[in-house]
């Protein structure tokens, strides 16, 4: 019973999906005013949020490790708790970057 399932799963992974798709007839760019303005702002905010995670996540790991080794914060009971704390710090920092960009954009 396991062998047919494994073979089926391998076929699903290895079988390219583009064999069954239709070719694109031509590129059609977005029209002016096709999307409301707020969707552009949300797209910019999420791009800045996830783009700043590249910087804030390693920075939060470094600062959290330094704070833990100097005794500023107590060590966690497991590595998962450390990782969750570091991810939360990185998320808050990235959210701060996105909010700062939004606030600076209000002045324009």
N, C-alpha and C positions, 0 to 999 in steps of 0.2 A: 504494500500500500504506500510506503514511503517513497519508493523508487519512482512511480509515475508522477507523484506530486513534485518531487525534486526535479525531474526532467521537465515537467510543465513550467516550473518556476524559472529554470535556466533558459528555456525557450522564450519566456516572457521578457527576460532581461536582455537576452542576446538578439532577439528579433527587432530590427529597427522599426520604429513606428512610422517613419517617413515613407515607407513602402506603400502605405495605405492612404497617404494624404494627397491632396490635389496640388499641383504647382500654382504658385502665386502668379496671377495674370499681370500684375503691375503694381508698383508702389504708389500708394495714394496718401499724400501728406495730410496732416490735420488741417482743417479749415479754421480760419480766424473766427473766434467765438464759438467753437464747437463744444468746448467745455467751459463751465462757469469759473470765475476767477478764484473762488475758494478752493477748487480742486488743485489749482496750480500752487496755492499757498500750502496746502496739506502735502503735496508732493515735494515741495522744497523743504518743508519741515522734516519729513521723514528721511529725505536724502541727507540732510545735515545731521540728523540724529544718528543714523546708522553709519554715516561717514566719520563722525567724531568718535564713534565707538572704537575705531581702529587706534585712536590715540588714548582715549580715556580708559579702556580696559587694561592695557599693559601698565598704564600709570597707576590705576587703582590697585592692581596686583602688587606693584612695587611699594607703594605707600602703605598698603595694608600689611605687607610683610615687614617693613621697617617699623611700623607702629607696634606690631605684635612682638618683634624681637627686642625692642627697647622697653617693653612692658607697659606701653601706653594703653593698649587694649589687652584683655586676657586672651590666652589661646583658646580656640574652639575645641569642641570635643571630637570633631571629625574633619576630614578634608573637604567633605561636601559642604559643611557649614561655612568653612572659609571661602570656598568658591562662590557660594550664594551671596555672602557678604560682599565679596569683591565685585560680583556682577551687579549687585544692587547699587554699590557706590558708582560703578561705571555708568549705569543707567541714569542715575540722578545727575551726574556730571554732563552726560550727553543731552539730557533734557534741559539742563541749564544753558548749554550752548545753543540749542534750538530756540529756547525762549528768548535768549539774548539777541539772536539773529532776528526774531520776530519783532522784538522791541526796537531794535535799531531800524528795522524796515518801516516802522510806524512814522518815523520822522521824515520820510521821503514824501 
